[in-house]
Amino acid sequence: MSWAEKRFVPELDAFRTRHPRTQLVSLESSSPPALVVRVIGDLDTDNSQDFQKALGEALPAAKVLGGLILDLTELKYISSTGVGALTSLLVAARGFQLPFLIAAIPDRVKSIFDILGFTSFFDFIPGYTARQ
């Protein structure tokens, strides 16, 4: 994956101010072309509804760039509600005919997807190395 630059996505800024323990950092990838959102912290009952809303509102920007990639390198915890928010986002992305990929999912987070039986719903990028 090659990177361009940080990308300003206003829809994500409102989330950042409401949920200081969870950050969303947006980047632009040129290969594959996509909006990349790095999720840092937790995705749980406290913030999953706002997360889903913020990313849902960012889908038009992702469409212009060619896709949406969630970089979960620094996701520390996800609850079943967080997985549900990702699933709803996946459905919304499909409505936009938008590629939706998950990158760098930590084993502890992937195990939640496995336990809930949601792993097969998502496309994962194997061998992804996060930008430093």
Sequence and secondary structure as in RCSB ss.txt:
>XXXX:A:sequence
MSWAEKRFVPELDAFRTRHPRTQLVSLESSSPPALVVRVIGDLDTDNSQDFQKALGEALPAAKVLGGLILDLTEL
KYISSTGVGALTSLLVAARGFQLPFLIAAIPDRVKSIFDILGFTSFFDFIPGYTARQ
>XXXX:A:secstr
 EEEEE   HHHHHHHHH TTSEEEEEEEEETEEEEEEEEEEESTTTHHHHHHHHHHHHHHHHHHT EEEE TTE
EEE HHHHHHHHHHHHHHHHTT  EEEES  HHHHHHHHHHT GGGSEEETT     
